[in-house]
């Protein structure tokens, strides 16, 4: 019966850096390898498809169900129990998105619009990995497969049509972007770390990922320099060797805890002649500063301190916020498209049933007719009649199916129910095919009365 045709719902249940502290998020991340969250949630009878996403900033469950209330309740209970976390400890931090809101949320997450760092690209890779795991375990089906592929294409479209991912918005990455502007290409360049601070280490990672050939690490404590150099496959030196190595390197990232300048204008100026005036780029992220600002006055020497970098980051962040408005518009377009597809998926069983019934009638009537005419027809004639009847059925069904698809957006279940009743798709009435009397065009009502008598 049409009343029993259930609707699939898409739900997101989760918490992120805005709604929950890290100590709550990490407890729900299924860190124990022996517990597979996908299998756990799929065991719930109300869950039809599921994907589990866990990153340092968010933990989310994306699922398809026909009973949203029961699914939400069961998932929370199982989630907490499996991780040995009381429901009252994490429930206040949860957010819920249903259907088109869930679709919109997923598109925003994949595009970096919901990230701690606006527009960051890492989340897309993490989402692809989560989908790969879910697909391998057959935890996804028609709806989530289509939704995730659409999500990836939306994220790609946003990257290509907006600048949401351009203009560095982290201090370390901004430093690398400035270096690229000065040198054009970083491949083959050499870099030096003075000190071993966290931001300097992060900047070094970015430099190496952009093609820097060699890294030198200088530190007051040589053992720490050796440790860090080993991590980056570089070379460790003492602070006393700085000037010798400044002749070779192109980029210097300084972050010591020294109370005074460790590099002054006179030191750098005398190095430029033996360097043959090759550009030298300093990134001073120490507070107080390590490098005398007057070094910037030397030709082909560039010095940027933490304030310069923060200014760049703020400008770039403002640019990304502006681009995010364009991204939001693209997302709204794509949400409408996917919602339309989802709605057509709900009406699809009725369309299939309508086509099946029409085909059954066509075949039954064709067999009846051919049983009388088969001996008089050639195989070519039979094939031609088969093609003709198929064409007639398709043409007759075309308008009702188009009407059904279009009206479903407005009337929903009402138009589905009406269609199923008018075509008796649920078998409420016995199938009877009666042939009405055939009247010739010239016959009028008077002639019909005479014939009856």
C-alpha positions as CSV (number, residue, x, y, z in Angstrom):
1,X,0.0,0.0,0.0
2,X,1.2,3.5,-0.7
3,X,0.6,4.5,3.0
4,X,3.5,2.2,3.9
5,X,6.0,3.7,1.5
6,X,8.5,5.1,4.0
7,X,10.7,8.1,3.3
8,X,14.5,8.0,3.7
9,X,16.0,10.8,5.8
10,X,19.6,12.0,5.9
11,X,20.9,12.9,9.4
12,X,24.1,14.4,10.8
13,X,24.8,14.0,14.5
14,X,28.1,15.4,15.8
15,X,30.2,17.8,17.8
16,X,33.1,20.1,16.7
17,X,35.6,22.7,18.0
18,X,32.8,25.2,18.4
19,X,30.4,23.0,20.4
20,X,32.6,20.8,22.5
21,X,36.1,21.0,24.2
22,X,38.8,18.6,22.9
23,X,38.5,16.4,26.0
24,X,34.9,15.6,25.1
25,X,35.6,15.1,21.4
26,X,38.5,12.8,21.8
27,X,36.4,10.5,24.1
28,X,33.9,9.9,21.3
29,X,36.5,9.3,18.5
30,X,36.6,5.5,18.8
31,X,40.3,5.4,19.5
32,X,40.2,1.7,20.5
33,X,41.1,-0.2,17.3
34,X,39.0,-3.2,18.3
35,X,35.7,-1.3,18.0
36,X,34.5,-0.5,14.4
37,X,32.0,2.3,14.6
38,X,30.6,1.5,11.2
39,X,29.7,-2.1,12.2
40,X,28.4,-0.9,15.5
41,X,25.9,1.6,14.0
42,X,24.9,-0.7,11.1
43,X,23.7,-3.3,13.7
44,X,21.0,-0.8,14.6
45,X,17.8,-1.9,12.7
46,X,16.9,1.8,12.0
47,X,20.2,2.6,10.4
48,X,20.2,1.9,6.6
49,X,23.5,3.6,5.6
50,X,26.2,5.2,7.7
51,X,29.6,7.1,7.6
52,X,31.8,8.0,10.5
53,X,34.1,11.1,10.4
54,X,36.7,11.8,13.1
55,X,39.3,14.6,12.9
56,X,41.1,16.7,15.5
57,X,38.3,19.3,15.3
58,X,35.1,17.3,14.7
59,X,33.5,13.9,15.3
60,X,30.3,13.3,13.2
61,X,28.0,10.5,12.2
62,X,26.2,10.7,8.8
63,X,23.4,8.3,8.4
64,X,20.3,7.4,6.4
65,X,17.2,6.2,8.2
66,X,13.4,6.0,7.8
67,X,12.9,6.7,11.5
68,X,14.8,9.8,12.5
69,X,13.7,10.1,16.1
70,X,14.5,6.4,16.9
71,X,17.8,6.6,15.0
72,X,19.0,9.7,16.8
73,X,18.2,8.2,20.2
74,X,19.7,4.7,19.5
75,X,22.9,6.2,17.9
76,X,23.6,8.4,20.9
77,X,23.1,5.5,23.3
78,X,25.4,3.2,21.4
79,X,28.0,5.9,20.8
80,X,28.3,6.7,24.4
81,X,28.2,3.1,25.6
82,X,30.9,2.0,23.2
83,X,33.2,4.8,24.3
84,X,32.3,4.5,28.0
85,X,31.0,8.1,28.1
86,X,27.8,9.0,30.0
87,X,25.2,10.4,27.6
88,X,24.6,13.5,29.9
89,X,28.3,14.4,29.5
90,X,28.2,14.8,25.7
91,X,24.6,15.2,24.7
92,X,24.5,19.0,25.5
93,X,27.4,19.5,23.0
94,X,25.7,17.7,20.1
95,X,24.3,19.3,17.0
96,X,21.7,17.7,14.6
97,X,21.0,18.3,11.0
98,X,18.2,16.7,9.0
99,X,17.7,16.3,5.3
100,X,18.5,19.4,3.3
101,X,20.2,21.0,6.4
102,X,22.4,17.8,6.6
103,X,23.2,18.1,2.9
104,X,24.1,21.8,3.3
105,X,26.3,21.0,6.4
106,X,28.2,18.3,4.6
107,X,28.9,20.6,1.6
108,X,30.2,23.3,4.0
109,X,32.4,20.9,5.9
110,X,34.0,19.5,2.7
111,X,34.6,23.0,1.3
112,X,36.3,24.2,4.5
113,X,33.6,26.7,5.4
114,X,33.0,25.0,8.8
115,X,36.6,24.6,9.7
116,X,38.7,26.2,12.4
117,X,40.8,27.7,9.7
118,X,38.4,29.0,7.0
119,X,38.9,27.3,3.7
120,X,41.5,24.8,4.8
121,X,41.8,21.8,2.4
122,X,42.7,19.0,4.8
123,X,39.2,18.2,5.8
124,X,38.3,17.2,2.2
125,X,41.0,14.5,2.3
126,X,39.8,13.3,5.7
127,X,36.2,13.1,4.4
128,X,37.3,11.1,1.4
129,X,39.2,8.7,3.6
130,X,36.1,8.3,5.9
131,X,34.0,7.5,2.7
132,X,36.6,5.0,1.5
133,X,36.4,3.1,4.7
134,X,32.5,3.2,4.7
135,X,32.3,2.1,1.1
136,X,34.8,-0.8,1.7
137,X,32.5,-2.1,4.6
138,X,29.4,-1.6,2.4
139,X,28.1,0.8,5.0
140,X,27.0,3.2,2.3
141,X,24.2,2.7,-0.3
142,X,22.4,4.5,-3.1
143,X,21.8,7.8,-1.1
144,X,25.2,8.2,0.7
145,X,27.2,7.1,-2.3
146,X,25.4,9.8,-4.5
147,X,25.7,12.4,-1.7
148,X,29.4,11.9,-1.1
149,X,30.3,12.0,-4.8
150,X,28.2,15.2,-5.1
151,X,30.0,16.6,-2.0
152,X,33.4,16.1,-3.5
153,X,32.3,17.7,-6.8
154,X,30.8,20.7,-4.9
155,X,34.1,21.2,-2.9
156,X,36.0,21.0,-6.2
157,X,33.7,23.5,-7.8
158,X,34.1,25.9,-4.9
159,X,37.9,25.6,-5.1
160,X,37.9,26.4,-8.8
161,X,35.3,29.1,-8.8
162,X,36.2,31.0,-5.6
163,X,39.4,32.0,-3.8
164,X,38.4,30.3,-0.6
165,X,41.6,28.2,-0.5
166,X,44.0,30.9,-1.6
167,X,45.8,33.5,0.4
168,X,47.6,31.9,3.4
169,X,45.8,32.3,6.8
170,X,48.4,30.7,9.1
171,X,51.5,32.5,10.2
172,X,53.9,29.7,9.1
173,X,52.2,29.2,5.8
174,X,52.1,33.0,5.2
175,X,55.8,33.1,5.6
176,X,56.2,30.5,2.9
177,X,53.9,32.3,0.6
178,X,56.0,35.5,1.0
179,X,59.1,33.5,0.3
180,X,57.5,32.2,-2.9
181,X,56.7,35.8,-4.0
182,X,60.3,36.8,-3.5
183,X,62.0,33.7,-5.1
184,X,59.2,32.7,-7.5
185,X,60.1,29.1,-7.2
186,X,61.4,27.4,-4.0
187,X,62.8,24.2,-5.6
188,X,66.5,24.0,-5.2
189,X,66.6,26.6,-2.4
190,X,68.3,26.1,1.0
191,X,66.7,27.2,4.3
192,X,67.9,27.6,7.9
193,X,66.1,27.3,11.2
194,X,67.6,29.4,14.0
195,X,66.0,28.1,17.2
196,X,63.5,25.3,17.3
197,X,60.2,26.8,18.1
198,X,56.9,25.2,17.1
199,X,56.0,27.8,14.4
200,X,59.5,27.7,12.9
201,X,59.2,23.9,12.8
202,X,55.8,24.2,11.1
203,X,57.2,26.7,8.6
204,X,60.1,24.3,7.8
205,X,57.5,21.6,7.0
206,X,55.8,24.0,4.6
207,X,59.1,25.0,3.0
208,X,60.1,21.4,2.4
209,X,56.7,20.5,0.9
210,X,57.2,23.4,-1.5
211,X,60.5,22.1,-2.8
212,X,63.2,23.5,-0.6
213,X,66.2,21.3,-1.2
214,X,68.1,21.4,2.1
215,X,67.5,22.5,5.7
216,X,70.0,23.6,8.2
217,X,69.1,23.8,11.9
218,X,71.0,26.1,14.3
219,X,70.3,26.1,18.0
220,X,71.9,27.1,21.3
221,X,71.5,23.5,22.5
222,X,73.2,21.4,19.8
223,X,71.5,18.2,20.8
224,X,68.1,19.7,20.1
225,X,69.4,21.0,16.7
226,X,70.6,17.4,15.9
227,X,67.2,16.0,16.9
228,X,65.3,18.5,14.7
229,X,67.7,18.2,11.8
230,X,67.2,14.4,11.8
231,X,63.4,14.9,11.6
232,X,63.8,17.0,8.4
233,X,66.7,15.1,7.0
234,X,68.8,18.2,7.4
235,X,72.1,19.4,8.9
236,X,72.7,20.6,12.5
237,X,75.1,23.4,13.4
238,X,75.9,25.6,16.4
239,X,75.1,29.3,16.7
240,X,78.8,30.1,16.3
241,X,78.7,28.8,12.7
242,X,75.8,31.1,11.6
243,X,77.8,33.4,9.4
244,X,79.5,30.6,7.4
245,X,76.1,29.0,6.6
246,X,74.4,32.4,5.9
247,X,76.6,32.4,2.8
248,X,74.9,29.3,1.5
249,X,71.2,29.5,2.5
250,X,68.4,31.5,0.8
251,X,65.7,31.5,3.6
252,X,66.2,32.0,7.3
253,X,63.4,31.3,9.9
254,X,64.4,32.6,13.3
255,X,62.6,31.9,16.6
256,X,65.0,31.9,19.5
257,X,64.3,33.1,23.1
258,X,67.3,35.5,23.1
259,X,66.7,38.9,24.8
260,X,68.6,40.8,22.1
261,X,69.3,40.7,18.4
262,X,71.3,37.7,17.3
263,X,71.8,39.1,13.8
264,X,72.7,42.7,13.1
265,X,72.9,44.9,10.0
266,X,76.7,45.0,9.9
267,X,76.9,41.1,10.0
268,X,74.5,40.6,7.1
269,X,75.9,43.5,5.0
270,X,79.4,42.1,4.9
271,X,78.0,38.7,3.7
272,X,76.2,40.1,0.6
273,X,79.4,40.6,-1.5
274,X,80.6,37.0,-1.1
275,X,77.0,35.9,-1.7
276,X,77.2,37.9,-5.0
277,X,74.1,39.8,-3.9
278,X,71.8,36.7,-4.1
279,X,68.5,37.5,-2.3
280,X,68.3,36.5,1.4
281,X,64.9,36.2,3.0
282,X,64.5,36.4,6.8
283,X,61.3,35.4,8.7
284,X,61.7,36.6,12.3
285,X,58.9,35.1,14.4
286,X,60.7,35.6,17.7
287,X,59.3,37.9,20.5
288,X,61.5,39.8,21.2
289,X,62.9,40.0,17.7
290,X,66.0,38.1,16.7
291,X,66.9,40.2,13.7
292,X,67.7,43.8,13.6
293,X,65.0,45.6,11.5
294,X,67.7,47.7,9.9
295,X,68.8,44.5,8.0
296,X,65.8,45.2,5.8
297,X,67.6,48.3,4.4
298,X,70.3,46.1,2.7
299,X,69.7,45.6,-1.0
300,X,68.3,42.1,-1.8
301,X,67.7,41.4,1.8
302,X,64.1,41.0,3.0
303,X,63.0,40.8,6.7
304,X,59.5,40.0,7.9
305,X,58.6,39.8,11.6
306,X,55.6,38.3,13.4
307,X,53.5,41.5,13.0
308,X,54.1,41.6,9.3
309,X,53.0,38.0,9.0
310,X,49.9,38.6,11.2
311,X,48.9,41.6,9.0
312,X,49.2,39.4,5.9
313,X,47.1,36.7,7.6
314,X,44.4,39.2,8.6
315,X,44.2,40.6,5.0
316,X,44.1,37.1,3.6
317,X,41.4,36.0,6.1
318,X,39.3,39.0,5.1
319,X,39.7,37.9,1.4
320,X,38.6,34.4,2.2
321,X,35.5,35.6,4.1
322,X,34.5,37.6,1.0
323,X,35.0,34.5,-1.1
324,X,33.1,32.4,1.4
325,X,29.9,34.4,0.4
326,X,30.4,33.1,-3.2
327,X,30.9,29.6,-1.8
328,X,27.7,29.8,0.2
329,X,25.8,30.7,-3.0
330,X,27.2,27.7,-4.9
331,X,26.3,25.4,-1.9
332,X,22.7,26.7,-2.0
333,X,22.4,25.8,-5.7
334,X,23.9,22.4,-5.2
335,X,21.6,21.7,-2.1
336,X,18.6,22.4,-4.3
337,X,19.8,20.1,-7.0
338,X,20.6,17.2,-4.6
339,X,17.3,17.7,-2.8
340,X,15.4,17.4,-6.1
341,X,17.2,14.2,-6.9
342,X,16.4,12.8,-3.4
343,X,12.7,13.7,-3.9
344,X,12.7,12.0,-7.2
345,X,14.3,8.9,-5.6
346,X,11.2,8.8,-3.2
347,X,8.8,8.9,-6.1
348,X,10.8,6.4,-8.2
349,X,9.1,3.3,-6.8
350,X,5.8,4.6,-8.0
351,X,7.2,5.3,-11.5
352,X,8.7,1.8,-11.6
353,X,5.4,0.3,-10.6
354,X,3.6,2.3,-13.2
355,X,6.0,1.2,-16.0
356,X,5.8,-2.5,-14.8
357,X,2.0,-2.5,-14.8
358,X,1.9,-0.9,-18.3
359,X,4.4,-3.5,-19.5
360,X,2.4,-6.4,-18.1
361,X,-0.7,-5.1,-19.8
362,X,1.2,-4.6,-23.1
363,X,2.6,-8.1,-23.1
364,X,-0.7,-9.8,-22.1
365,X,-2.6,-8.0,-24.9
366,X,0.2,-8.6,-27.4
367,X,0.3,-12.3,-26.6
368,X,-3.5,-12.5,-27.0
369,X,-3.5,-10.7,-30.4
370,X,-0.5,-12.7,-31.7
371,X,-2.0,-16.0,-30.8
372,X,-4.7,-15.3,-33.4
373,X,-2.5,-13.7,-36.0
374,X,0.9,-15.5,-35.6
375,X,0.4,-17.9,-38.5
376,X,-0.4,-14.9,-40.8
377,X,2.6,-12.8,-39.7
378,X,6.3,-12.9,-40.5
379,X,8.9,-12.5,-37.8
380,X,9.5,-9.0,-39.1
381,X,5.8,-8.2,-38.7
382,X,5.8,-9.5,-35.1
383,X,8.9,-7.4,-34.3
384,X,7.3,-4.3,-35.8
385,X,4.1,-4.8,-33.8
386,X,6.2,-5.3,-30.6
387,X,8.1,-2.1,-31.3
388,X,4.8,-0.3,-32.0
389,X,3.2,-1.3,-28.7
390,X,6.3,-0.4,-26.7
391,X,6.3,3.0,-28.4
392,X,2.6,3.6,-27.6
393,X,3.0,2.7,-24.0
394,X,6.1,4.9,-23.6
395,X,4.3,7.9,-25.2
396,X,1.2,7.4,-23.1
397,X,3.2,7.2,-19.8
398,X,5.5,10.1,-20.6
399,X,3.1,12.9,-19.5
400,X,1.9,11.2,-16.3
401,X,5.5,10.5,-15.2
402,X,6.6,14.1,-15.9
403,X,3.6,15.4,-14.1
404,X,4.3,13.0,-11.2
405,X,7.9,14.2,-10.9
406,X,7.1,17.9,-11.1
407,X,4.1,17.8,-8.8
408,X,5.9,15.8,-6.2
409,X,7.9,18.9,-5.3
410,X,4.7,20.7,-4.4
411,X,2.2,18.0,-3.2
412,X,4.6,15.3,-2.1
413,X,2.8,12.2,-0.8
414,X,-0.6,13.4,-2.0
415,X,0.3,13.1,-5.7
416,X,2.0,9.7,-5.2
417,X,-1.1,8.4,-3.4
418,X,-3.4,9.7,-6.1
419,X,-1.2,8.1,-8.9
420,X,-1.1,4.8,-7.1
421,X,-4.9,4.8,-6.7
422,X,-5.8,6.0,-10.2
423,X,-3.6,3.3,-11.8
424,X,-4.4,0.7,-9.1
425,X,-0.7,0.1,-8.5
426,X,-1.3,-1.6,-5.1
427,X,-3.8,-4.2,-6.3
428,X,-6.8,-2.9,-4.4
429,X,-9.0,-3.7,-7.4
430,X,-8.7,-6.8,-9.5
431,X,-7.1,-6.2,-12.9
432,X,-9.7,-6.3,-15.6
433,X,-9.1,-5.3,-19.2
434,X,-12.3,-4.7,-21.0
435,X,-12.6,-3.6,-24.5
436,X,-15.2,-0.8,-25.0
437,X,-17.5,-1.0,-28.0
438,X,-16.0,0.7,-31.0
439,X,-18.2,3.4,-32.6
440,X,-17.6,4.6,-36.1
441,X,-17.0,8.4,-36.4
442,X,-20.2,9.0,-38.3
443,X,-22.4,7.3,-35.6
444,X,-24.5,9.6,-33.4
445,X,-26.5,9.0,-30.3
446,X,-29.6,8.2,-32.4
447,X,-27.8,5.4,-34.4
448,X,-26.5,3.9,-31.1
449,X,-30.0,3.6,-29.7
450,X,-31.3,1.9,-32.9
451,X,-28.4,-0.6,-32.7
452,X,-29.2,-1.5,-29.1
453,X,-32.7,-2.5,-30.1
